[in-house]
Amino acid sequence: MTKVVGVKFNSFGKIYTFECENFVLEKKTDVIVETKQGLELGFTATSSYELKANKPLAKPLKKVIRLAEDEDYEKLKIIKAKEAEARKYCLIFARELGISMNPFMVKSTFASKKLTFFFVSKKRIDFRELVRKLAKKFETKIEMRQVGVRNQAKTLGGIGRCGREICCCAYIEKFIPVSIKMVKQQGISLNPGKTSGLCGRLMCCLNFENQAYEILKTKMPPINTKVESALGKGKIVGHNPIAQKVIVKTADNQTVETELNNIVIIK
């Protein structure tokens, strides 16, 4: 059997599997691994484990070369300084060329063979001249990667209105569409200040409970259903799916929330 470990290169990225036959690794161990871009510094997102013998590999795995050393951390400091400088010059060159963009992050390979610029823009842009200027300035390969505002939030991270780390940064790997219909389904105010995340789009967590609301609502009479309760005849004007209660408006315009077993549907 092959011993492997899951490695990440940043907190928001995906987990890549590497062979680690010569190492017993725990989570959050800094390692130097072999990649297509050369050697890279990453950290283990899992402990090392044995692959099942009946689970063939789609392609040969790259290997963990060694544990990170002091000189690797010193090199990382130099790389971080270079990334900050690259972002500064990208902003300067973009302004000179009249390009409307927000380069919010720059990543360098550990071998300093390539700089990748992550940016957001409201429209597609021609950045060929910008790439030429950056390549001349830093004498390395340049890659421009335009991402959406959700990906920007996932990359930069932050604290949501719930007081916890935003979901997309903590564990969401693939974004799922969120719609206004989900907001209405859950009876939440359409106020953008209450439904928008740090990215300015509808909060991803609206999708988490949506299926539960859909199921619970199937057990409830539709809006405008005529019913009779202890207050007399009326009609249903709202739902509270979680509590399994309905809001009834009576003939004399009183509004009351009551449990389902306290009403009788008038046919």
C-alpha positions, 0 to 999 in steps of 0.5 A: 500500500502507498502512504499519502498525505493531504497538503494545502498551499494556502488556507482557502485552497483545495487539498492535494494528495502527495506520496510520503513513504519516508515520513509519518506526518501529523496535521499542520506540518510544514513540508516541501513537496514536488509539483509541476512548478518545482518545489513548493512549501505547503502544510499538511491538511491531514495526517499521513495514511495508507491508500487502500490497495483496491483503490488504483491511482489515476496517475503517479503521485508527486512526493513530499521531499522533506520537512520545511527548514529554517532557510525555507522560512527565510526564503518565504519572507523574501517571497512575501515581500516580492508579492507585496511589491508586485501588487503595488506595481500592478496597481501603478501600471494598471492606473497608467494604462487606464485599466479598471481592476482590483488586484487583491492578491499576488502569489509567487511560486516557491522557486520564484519562477512565476507570479500569479495576480488575482484580481476582480473587475466588473468587465473583461479587460485586455491586460496584455500590455500590463503583463508585458510591463510586469514581466519586464519589471520582475523578469519572471513569468506572469499570469493574470487570473480574474475571479468573482467577488465570492472567490475574492472573499473566499481568498481573503477570508473574514468574519461573517455576521454570525461571528464565525469565519465565513463559510466559503473560507472555512470549508466550502470548496464549490459555490452553490447558487443562492437565490432570492427565492431562498430568502423568501422561502425562509421568511427573511427580510429582503433588506440587502444588509441582512442577506448579503455576505462580505462579498456583497452577494447573497449569503451562502448559508441561505442554501444550507437550511433551504431544503429543510424549509421546503420539506417543512412547508409541504406539511403546512396549508398554503397561504390564503387557506381558510381556517377556523380557530379558537378566535373564529374564522380566518385565513392563513397569511404566513408560515413559521416552518421551524416551529410548525406554526401558521399566522392566521388573520381573523375576520375582525383583522386580528393576527395570531400565530398558532400551532397546526393542531389548533386550526381546522381547514374550511373546505 
